[in-house]
Amino acid sequence: MTQNIYDDPEFFQGYSQMNRSIGGLDAAPEWPAIQALLPSMHGLNVVDLGCGYGWFSRWAIENGAASVLGLDVSVKMLERARETTTAANIRYERADLEQLDLPACSLDLAYSSLALHYIKDLPRLFAHLYAALKPGSHFVFSIEHPIFMAPRHPGWLIDAEGNKRWPLDSYQREGERVTNWLAEGVIKQHRTVGTLLNSLIDAGFTIRHVNEWGPSDAEVAAQPALAEERERPMMMLVAVQKPSP
């Protein structure tokens, strides 16, 4: 079973204070880039994997989706999502994405925001999503960039000239990485960029777009704290499609 770190009181308290937890999609600097990868929501049946507070689930309905199934392993996340949702065509359920069980050819879009780096058996999840999507349907997700997930130290190093460096630790060594982010002992699953993308190809998906996201000049000007995100990619945005017959 996926580690349920979001139900840890210390972790959840820290997470609830983050800008994106308070301000939703508009407070996530990568959201415009993700939104550009999404198809029109009109009439779509959507699954939101790792739905958290339900920000995307509600956005999808507001923009024309027919239904959304929001899935998360965290009871606390689902409680917050239900408290802030009134739409009858959004259904939230507790689910471990390691053991996902969705009907075949039932979905038009699968979406996930910063959840898949917790999944150990990602090939199984990709294969299951491929079967659950209708031909021609889309899968769009963000994930922590493998470079960000493999630091030698818990943060930046400063070299002799005063420059920031992000040192890597055994990038090619895939598997479990334990970090102390918001709480101690957070387990994430490191894999290389090649492994991630080839797993999608092996599942049958066609890759439409890959974005090693970093802020634009305008975004840094508006939020100077984002400047360090230009030194190394923190996340990847990926859009794939199940081919039509």
Secondary structure, 3 states (H helix, E strand, C coil): CCCCHHHCHHHHHHHHCCHHHHHHHHHCCCHHHHHCCCCCCCCCEEEEECCCCCHHHHHHHHCCCCEEEEEECCHHHHHHHHHCCCCCCEEEEECCHHHCCCCCCCEEEEEEECCHHHCCCHHHHHHHHHHHEEEEEEEEEEEECHHHHCECCCCCEECCCCCEECCECCCCCCEEEEECCCCCCEEEEECCHHHHHHHHHHHCCEEEEEEEECCCHHHHHHCHHHHHHHCCCCEEEEEEECCCC
